[in-house]
Amino acid sequence: LGTSLLRFLRLGLLIGIFSLLNFVGFTQLDEVKSLIGPTVSIDWGHRFLSNPLDIESSALKDLKNESEFGAIGYSYGAHFTHFPSPKVAFSIGAKQTVRGYDGHGPITNQGVQSTDANVRNFYYYNFLDIPIGVHYYIHQAATSYFVGINTTYARLNKIEHRSVIQQGGITSDTSVDVPVSSFEQHNLFLSISGGLQYVRGERFIFRFEPFVGAVVNSVRKEPFKEHLYSVGLQLGVLYVLK
């Protein structure tokens, strides 16, 4: 995770640098036909649990409510956007995405809780995302506003479980890969968004895009259903292809 986060921060810095370029001049949006460029996002995510057989459903809900919390996720990749008309744009991209959740609680030994030990669990779901979306532009100027909807094919590559245990003043930090045989490899993530973009110079567009979305299918095969959801902000610097 550390290496992926470092790549994410580097890409964010690159986008910040690009956003400072070409502050002279202005490209009319209705003159733009295609855009391409890097994107990064950061979000807050969690999971929704359900049990279709209603077996110990109350215990399952109590476990989630008492010991699980939302987690910070992120993505980095690239997008291509095409404008068939001045107000409508279609986009496709590819990105690496991390979604997940956190949990914590006391350590138990044969049903007895330890009084001086605590464990913090982090679950990271690593996806390869292929988003396909459409945006509608409400207002077009140097600052433009839009709404959008995206359908994303999300291929689950791996799940990482990190445990941080504190006991007797000693902290241990371990990470292991969770077997994905009990999880769906092919998933569908739907999201809606709305945002704005700035035209900077003749070649660059800087885009802010808040979004909310969820994996519509259960990422877990059994013994219960699990749906990941997230709320976040995607940033992009897009190069104008005339």
C-alpha positions as CSV (number, residue, x, y, z in Angstrom):
1,L,0.0,0.0,0.0
2,G,2.9,2.4,0.8
3,T,4.2,2.2,-2.8
4,S,0.8,2.7,-4.3
5,L,0.2,5.7,-2.0
6,L,3.5,7.2,-3.0
7,R,2.6,6.9,-6.7
8,F,-0.7,8.5,-5.9
9,L,0.9,11.5,-4.2
10,R,3.4,11.9,-7.0
11,L,0.6,12.0,-9.6
12,G,-1.3,14.6,-7.5
13,L,1.8,16.8,-7.4
14,L,2.1,16.4,-11.2
15,I,-1.5,17.5,-11.7
16,G,-0.8,20.5,-9.4
17,I,2.2,21.5,-11.5
18,F,0.2,21.1,-14.8
19,S,-2.6,23.2,-13.4
20,L,-0.2,26.2,-13.2
21,L,0.7,26.0,-16.8
22,N,-0.7,28.1,-19.7
23,F,-2.5,30.8,-17.8
24,V,-2.4,33.0,-20.9
25,G,-5.2,32.8,-23.4
26,F,-8.6,31.0,-23.4
27,T,-10.0,28.1,-25.4
28,Q,-13.8,28.2,-25.9
29,L,-15.4,25.0,-24.8
30,D,-17.5,24.7,-27.9
31,E,-14.3,24.5,-29.9
32,V,-13.0,21.5,-28.0
33,K,-13.5,18.1,-29.6
34,S,-11.4,15.8,-27.4
35,L,-9.5,15.8,-24.1
36,I,-7.0,13.4,-22.5
37,G,-5.1,13.5,-19.3
38,P,-4.3,12.1,-15.8
39,T,-6.9,12.0,-13.0
40,V,-6.6,11.3,-9.2
41,S,-9.3,10.9,-6.6
42,I,-9.7,10.7,-2.9
43,D,-12.8,9.4,-1.1
44,W,-14.4,8.2,2.1
45,G,-15.8,4.6,1.8
46,H,-17.5,1.9,3.7
47,R,-19.5,-1.2,3.2
48,F,-23.2,-2.2,3.5
49,L,-23.9,-5.8,4.7
50,S,-27.0,-7.9,4.2
51,N,-27.9,-11.5,4.8
52,P,-30.4,-12.9,2.3
53,L,-31.0,-16.0,4.5
54,D,-31.6,-13.7,7.6
55,I,-29.3,-15.9,9.6
56,E,-27.9,-14.0,12.6
57,S,-28.7,-10.8,10.7
58,S,-28.9,-8.8,13.9
59,A,-25.5,-10.0,15.1
60,L,-24.1,-9.2,11.7
61,K,-25.5,-5.6,11.9
62,D,-24.2,-5.2,15.5
63,L,-20.7,-6.2,14.4
64,K,-20.7,-3.6,11.7
65,N,-22.1,-0.8,13.8
66,E,-19.9,-1.4,16.8
67,S,-16.5,-2.2,15.3
68,E,-16.4,-0.9,11.7
69,F,-15.7,2.6,10.4
70,G,-15.3,4.2,7.0
71,A,-11.9,4.4,5.4
72,I,-10.0,6.7,3.0
73,G,-9.6,5.4,-0.5
74,Y,-8.0,6.8,-3.6
75,S,-7.4,6.2,-7.3
76,Y,-5.1,7.3,-10.1
77,G,-5.2,6.8,-13.8
78,A,-6.1,8.6,-17.1
79,H,-9.2,9.6,-19.0
80,F,-10.2,10.3,-22.6
81,T,-13.2,12.6,-23.3
82,H,-14.9,13.3,-26.6
83,F,-17.5,16.0,-27.3
84,P,-20.0,15.0,-30.0
85,S,-21.7,18.3,-29.3
86,P,-20.8,21.3,-27.2
87,K,-23.0,20.3,-24.3
88,V,-22.5,16.5,-24.2
89,A,-19.3,14.6,-23.6
90,F,-18.5,10.9,-23.4
91,S,-15.5,9.6,-21.5
92,I,-13.6,6.4,-21.0
93,G,-10.6,5.7,-18.7
94,A,-8.5,3.3,-16.8
95,K,-7.3,3.6,-13.2
96,Q,-6.1,1.8,-10.2
97,T,-8.5,2.1,-7.3
98,V,-8.4,1.3,-3.6
99,R,-11.7,1.0,-1.7
100,G,-12.3,-0.5,1.8
101,Y,-13.2,0.1,5.4
102,D,-11.6,0.0,8.9
103,G,-12.4,-1.8,12.1
104,H,-11.2,-2.0,15.6
105,G,-11.9,-3.7,18.9
106,P,-10.4,-5.6,21.9
107,I,-8.6,-8.8,21.5
108,T,-10.4,-11.9,22.9
109,N,-8.9,-15.1,24.1
110,Q,-11.4,-18.0,24.5
111,G,-14.2,-15.5,24.7
112,V,-12.6,-13.3,27.3
113,Q,-11.7,-9.7,26.3
114,S,-8.2,-8.5,27.0
115,T,-8.0,-5.3,29.2
116,D,-4.7,-4.1,27.8
117,A,-4.8,-5.0,24.1
118,N,-6.5,-3.6,21.1
119,V,-6.5,-4.3,17.4
120,R,-7.1,-2.0,14.5
121,N,-7.9,-3.7,11.2
122,F,-7.7,-2.1,7.7
123,Y,-9.2,-3.8,4.6
124,Y,-8.0,-2.6,1.2
125,Y,-9.8,-3.8,-1.9
126,N,-7.6,-3.2,-5.0
127,F,-9.5,-2.8,-8.3
128,L,-8.6,-2.1,-11.9
129,D,-11.4,0.3,-13.0
130,I,-12.6,0.9,-16.5
131,P,-15.1,3.8,-16.2
132,I,-17.4,4.9,-19.1
133,G,-19.4,8.0,-18.5
134,V,-21.4,10.8,-20.0
135,H,-21.4,14.5,-18.9
136,Y,-23.9,17.2,-19.6
137,Y,-22.7,20.8,-19.5
138,I,-25.2,23.2,-17.9
139,H,-23.1,26.3,-18.4
140,Q,-20.2,26.9,-20.6
141,A,-17.6,29.6,-20.1
142,A,-14.1,29.9,-18.6
143,T,-15.7,28.2,-15.7
144,S,-18.1,25.5,-16.8
145,Y,-20.6,23.4,-14.7
146,F,-21.7,19.8,-15.5
147,V,-23.5,16.8,-14.2
148,G,-22.5,13.2,-15.0
149,I,-23.1,9.5,-14.7
150,N,-20.5,6.7,-14.8
151,T,-20.7,3.0,-15.2
152,T,-17.5,1.3,-14.2
153,Y,-16.2,-2.2,-14.7
154,A,-14.2,-2.9,-11.5
155,R,-11.9,-5.9,-11.6
156,L,-10.9,-7.1,-8.1
157,N,-7.2,-7.8,-8.2
158,K,-6.4,-8.4,-4.5
159,I,-7.5,-7.7,-0.9
160,E,-5.0,-6.6,1.7
161,H,-5.7,-7.0,5.4
162,R,-3.5,-4.9,7.7
163,S,-3.6,-5.5,11.5
164,V,-2.1,-3.1,14.0
165,I,-2.1,-4.6,17.5
166,Q,-1.2,-2.6,20.7
167,Q,-0.6,-4.7,23.8
168,G,1.5,-3.9,26.9
169,G,3.0,-0.8,25.3
170,I,4.2,-2.8,22.2
171,T,2.8,-2.3,18.7
172,S,2.9,-4.8,15.9
173,D,1.9,-4.1,12.4
174,T,1.4,-6.9,9.9
175,S,-0.2,-7.2,6.4
176,V,-1.4,-10.2,4.6
177,D,-3.3,-10.8,1.3
178,V,-6.8,-12.2,1.8
179,P,-7.8,-15.1,-0.5
180,V,-10.2,-13.7,-3.1
181,S,-11.9,-17.1,-3.9
182,S,-14.9,-16.0,-1.8
183,F,-15.2,-12.6,-3.6
184,E,-16.4,-11.6,-7.0
185,Q,-13.6,-10.7,-9.4
186,H,-15.9,-8.9,-11.9
187,N,-17.9,-6.0,-10.4
188,L,-20.0,-3.1,-11.5
189,F,-19.6,0.3,-9.9
190,L,-22.2,3.1,-10.6
191,S,-21.7,6.7,-9.7
192,I,-23.2,10.1,-10.2
193,S,-21.3,13.3,-10.2
194,G,-21.5,17.1,-10.6
195,G,-18.7,19.6,-10.8
196,L,-16.9,22.4,-12.5
197,Q,-13.9,22.8,-14.8
198,Y,-11.6,25.8,-15.5
199,V,-10.1,26.5,-18.9
200,R,-6.5,27.5,-18.5
201,G,-4.7,28.7,-21.5
202,E,-5.2,27.1,-24.9
203,R,-4.4,23.5,-24.1
204,F,-5.3,22.7,-20.5
205,I,-8.6,22.2,-18.6
206,F,-8.6,21.7,-14.8
207,R,-11.6,19.6,-13.6
208,F,-13.1,19.2,-10.1
209,E,-15.7,16.4,-9.9
210,P,-17.3,15.4,-6.6
211,F,-19.0,12.0,-6.8
212,V,-21.0,9.4,-4.9
213,G,-21.2,5.7,-6.0
214,A,-21.5,2.1,-5.0
215,V,-20.7,-1.4,-6.2
216,V,-24.2,-2.6,-7.2
217,N,-23.4,-6.3,-7.0
218,S,-22.2,-8.0,-3.8
219,V,-18.4,-8.2,-3.9
220,R,-18.6,-11.2,-1.5
221,K,-20.0,-14.5,-2.7
222,E,-20.8,-16.0,0.8
223,P,-21.9,-16.3,3.5
224,F,-23.4,-12.8,3.4
225,K,-23.7,-10.0,0.8
226,E,-21.3,-7.0,0.9
227,H,-21.6,-3.8,-1.1
228,L,-18.9,-1.1,-1.1
229,Y,-19.8,2.5,-1.4
230,S,-17.9,5.8,-1.4
231,V,-18.2,9.6,-1.6
232,G,-15.2,11.5,-2.9
233,L,-13.6,14.1,-5.2
234,Q,-11.9,13.4,-8.5
235,L,-9.4,15.9,-9.9
236,G,-8.0,16.0,-13.4
237,V,-5.8,18.0,-15.7
238,L,-6.9,17.4,-19.3
239,Y,-5.1,18.3,-22.4
240,V,-7.1,19.7,-25.3
241,L,-6.8,17.7,-28.6
242,K,-7.9,20.0,-31.4
